[in-house]
Amino acid sequence: MDGENKKEEIYSAAVRAGKRTYFFDVKSTKKNDYYLTITESKKKFSENGDSFYEKHKLFLYREDFEKFIEGLQDVVKKIEKLEGEAPKTHQVHEKTHQNGTTNSFTDIEFEDLDK
């Protein structure tokens, strides 16, 4: 692959949440346009017991960040309202970045979304 056509990865963070891992990767195009990929990875097992990772990827472009965040905040508030609860204080964990630094993150269980 020609080096000019290669997409450059700028920053990466992995978040472990229950049985899933989420990867947040900042990348740039050859024209230095930045975008985010969000990858959900979940370990699964085949019928013969071999393990594999099922992955789902979302591409989020800079011009969509604000609307994406607004939409996410809106649905989180709606879920909290439907559950009849005040916003929860979630358990804090650490996430490890590609450069070895760690930050805390909120642990949210998404298991009920599959139902």
Number of C-alpha atoms within 10 A of each C-alpha: 5 5 8 10 10 11 14 15 14 13 14 16 19 18 20 19 15 12 12 18 16 18 19 19 19 17 18 17 14 13 9 10 10 18 19 21 16 17 17 19 18 15 12 12 11 8 6 6 8 8 11 12 12 12 13 11 13 11 11 15 13 11 10 10 13 10 10 13 10 10 12 12 11 11 11 12 15 12 12 13 12 9 10 9 10 9 12 7 8 11 10 12 14 15 17 16 16 13 9 8 10 13 11 12 16 15 16 12 12 11 10 6 6 5 4
